[in-house]
């Protein structure tokens, strides 16, 4: 692990976007992160398994002052086990942009004890700025997986971002947050756009658009659509460009 760790709490992050936010804002606080925490590049910390299957013993062995997690990405039994070992576990809930900004401040300022980073202020400003070259509202289906097909449903962070950009999720009122919908039903849903992010499933120009013949497809960087962290500052411009 890197030498020269800055003074402050020892932090383990179980959420890739929060890992990036902490590493960029307070280099040296992180002592552990999941195998899926790929940003920033070259992050040199102990790896503690996946988001859904962390090595609880490895986390405990790092003696962190704080573990940061998310109610959707991490499993309740794992978090309970960490708390049972006496660790302080901060669990975020992010289903809207406003929640994301609030929770990021809670993690960084309250949890990690750092000053509000510049990128967080830039993110607020970027999303508050009026859109340039605005277009009319469009109705979209937003697949996040295939085999089986799954789409964004109600109450999702990505759906909130899209709505702010004039893209209405056809399944935004579905009872489930990530429903499985047969492809024939998706094609008949009345959408005039299909939005295809490159994560969690990696949709590409050769893998995804062909399933929706005649429907315009917008391939978007999943980091801008689903991550809450430094990428939020550039997300409005990047997503608008992809959605045109």
C-alpha positions in Angstrom: 0.0 0.0 0.0 1.2 3.5 -0.7 3.3 5.4 1.8 2.5 8.8 3.1 -1.1 8.4 4.0 -2.6 11.7 5.1 -3.9 12.1 8.6 -7.5 11.4 9.1 -9.9 8.4 9.5 -9.0 5.1 7.9 -11.8 4.5 5.4 -12.9 1.4 3.5 -15.3 2.0 0.6 -17.7 -0.7 -0.7 -19.1 1.5 -3.4 -17.1 2.3 -6.6 -18.5 5.8 -7.1 -17.9 6.7 -3.4 -14.4 5.2 -3.7 -13.6 7.7 -6.5 -15.2 10.6 -4.6 -13.1 9.9 -1.5 -9.9 9.2 -3.3 -10.1 12.4 -5.4 -11.2 14.6 -2.5 -8.9 13.2 0.3 -6.0 11.2 -1.1 -4.7 8.8 1.4 -7.8 8.2 3.6 -8.8 5.0 1.8 -7.2 1.8 3.1 -9.5 -0.6 1.3 -12.0 -0.8 -1.6 -13.8 -3.5 -3.6 -12.5 -5.2 -6.7 -15.0 -3.1 -8.7 -13.5 0.2 -7.6 -11.6 1.0 -10.8 -11.4 4.7 -10.4 -9.2 6.6 -10.0 -6.8 4.6 -12.1 -3.9 3.2 -10.2 -5.7 3.3 -6.8 -3.3 1.5 -4.4 -5.4 0.0 -1.5 -6.2 -3.4 -0.2 -9.0 -5.1 -2.2 -11.8 -6.6 -0.2 -13.9 -8.5 -2.7 -17.0 -7.5 -4.5 -19.8 -5.1 -3.6 -22.2 -8.0 -3.2 -19.8 -10.4 -1.6 -17.1 -8.4 0.3 -14.6 -10.3 2.4 -15.9 -9.2 5.8 -12.9 -10.5 7.7 -10.6 -8.6 5.4 -12.5 -5.4 6.0 -12.3 -5.9 9.8 -8.6 -6.7 9.6 -7.9 -3.3 8.1 -9.2 -1.6 11.3 -11.1 1.1 9.5 -12.6 4.1 11.4 -15.3 4.2 8.8 -16.9 1.9 6.2 -19.0 3.6 3.5 -21.7 1.6 1.7 -24.9 2.0 -0.2 -28.3 0.4 0.6 -28.8 -0.7 -3.0 -25.2 -1.9 -3.9 -24.4 -3.7 -0.7 -26.2 -6.5 1.2 -27.7 -5.9 4.6 -26.2 -9.1 6.1 -22.7 -7.9 5.3 -23.2 -4.5 6.7 -24.8 -6.0 9.9 -21.7 -8.2 10.3 -19.4 -5.2 10.0 -21.4 -3.4 12.6 -21.4 -6.4 14.8 -17.6 -6.3 14.7 -17.8 -2.8 16.1 -17.2 -0.9 12.9 -18.8 2.4 12.0 -20.8 1.9 8.8 -22.2 4.8 6.9 -24.9 3.6 4.5 -26.0 6.0 1.7 -29.3 6.1 -0.1 -29.2 7.6 -3.6 -32.2 7.6 -5.8 -32.2 11.2 -7.0 -29.6 13.8 -7.9 -30.5 15.9 -4.8 -30.0 12.8 -2.6 -26.7 12.1 -4.3 -25.4 15.6 -3.6 -26.5 15.5 0.0 -25.1 12.0 0.6 -21.8 12.9 -1.0 -21.5 15.9 1.4 -22.4 13.5 4.3 -19.7 11.0 3.3 -16.9 13.5 2.6 -17.5 16.3 5.1 -19.3 14.5 8.0 -17.8 11.0 7.6 -14.3 11.8 6.3 -13.9 15.2 7.8 -12.7 16.9 4.7 -13.7 20.3 3.3 -16.4 20.4 0.6 -14.5 19.6 -2.6 -14.5 21.9 -5.6 -15.9 19.3 -7.9 -19.0 18.9 -5.7 -19.8 22.6 -6.0 -19.1 22.4 -9.8 -21.6 19.5 -10.0 -24.3 21.5 -8.3 -23.7 24.4 -10.7 -23.6 22.2 -13.8 -27.0 20.6 -13.0 -28.5 23.9 -12.1 -27.4 25.6 -15.4 -30.1 25.9 -18.0 -29.6 23.4 -20.9 -28.0 24.6 -24.1 -29.9 23.8 -27.3 -32.7 22.1 -25.4 -34.9 19.6 -27.2 -38.4 18.5 -26.5 -39.2 15.7 -24.1 -38.8 12.2 -25.4 -40.0 8.8 -24.1 -37.4 6.2 -23.7 -36.8 2.7 -22.6 -33.5 2.3 -20.7 -32.2 -1.3 -20.6 -29.5 -2.1 -18.1 -29.2 -5.8 -18.9 -30.1 -8.4 -21.5 -30.6 -12.1 -21.2 -32.9 -11.4 -19.6 -33.8 -7.9 -20.6 -34.0 -5.6 -17.6 -34.8 -1.8 -17.6 -34.9 1.1 -15.3 -38.1 1.3 -13.4 -39.4 3.6 -10.7 -37.4 5.7 -8.3 -33.8 5.4 -9.7 -30.9 7.9 -9.7 -30.3 7.3 -13.5 -34.0 7.9 -14.2 -33.9 11.2 -12.3 -30.9 12.4 -14.3 -32.6 11.5 -17.6 -35.8 13.3 -16.6 -33.8 16.5 -15.9 -32.5 16.2 -19.4 -35.9 15.9 -21.0 -36.0 12.1 -21.3 -39.0 10.4 -19.7 -38.5 6.8 -18.7 -41.4 4.8 -20.1 -41.2 2.4 -17.1 -40.7 5.1 -14.6 -44.0 4.2 -12.8 -43.4 0.5 -12.8 -43.9 -1.1 -9.4 -40.4 -2.5 -9.5 -37.2 -0.5 -9.7 -35.4 -2.8 -12.2 -38.1 -4.9 -13.8 -37.6 -7.7 -16.2 -39.5 -6.9 -19.4 -39.8 -9.2 -22.5 -38.2 -7.7 -25.5 -41.5 -7.8 -27.5 -43.1 -5.6 -24.8 -40.2 -3.2 -24.8 -40.5 -2.8 -28.5 -44.2 -2.1 -28.2 -43.9 0.3 -25.2 -44.4 3.5 -27.2 -40.9 4.8 -26.8 -39.2 7.0 -29.4 -35.7 6.4 -28.0 -33.7 3.6 -26.4 -31.0 4.7 -24.0 -28.2 2.1 -23.8 -25.5 2.6 -21.0 -22.3 0.7 -21.0 -22.8 -0.6 -17.5 -23.8 -2.7 -15.7 -24.3 -4.5 -19.0 -21.8 -3.2 -21.7 -24.1 -2.2 -24.5 -22.2 -1.2 -27.7 -23.1 -0.1 -31.2 -23.0 -3.9 -32.1 -24.8 -5.2 -29.1 -28.1 -3.6 -28.2 -29.4 -1.2 -30.9 -30.1 -4.2 -33.3 -32.8 -5.4 -30.8 -34.8 -2.2 -31.4 -35.1 -1.8 -35.2 -36.4 1.5 -36.3 -35.9 3.1 -32.8 -33.1 5.7 -32.4 -30.5 4.5 -29.9 -28.4 6.6 -27.6 -25.2 4.9 -26.3 -24.2 6.6 -23.1 -21.2 6.3 -20.7 -22.6 4.5 -17.7 -20.3 6.4 -15.4 -22.1 9.7 -16.3 -25.5 8.1 -15.9 -25.2 5.9 -12.8 -22.1 7.2 -10.8 -22.4 9.8 -8.1 -19.1 11.5 -7.6 -16.7 13.7 -9.5 -18.3 12.5 -12.8 -21.4 14.5 -11.9 -19.7 17.7 -12.8 -19.3 16.7 -16.4 -22.4 14.5 -16.7 -24.9 17.1 -18.0 -22.8 18.0 -21.0 -21.7 14.4 -21.8 -25.3 13.0 -21.5 -26.8 15.8 -23.6 -24.2 15.2 -26.3 -25.0 11.4 -26.3 -28.8 11.9 -26.3 -29.0 14.3 -29.3 
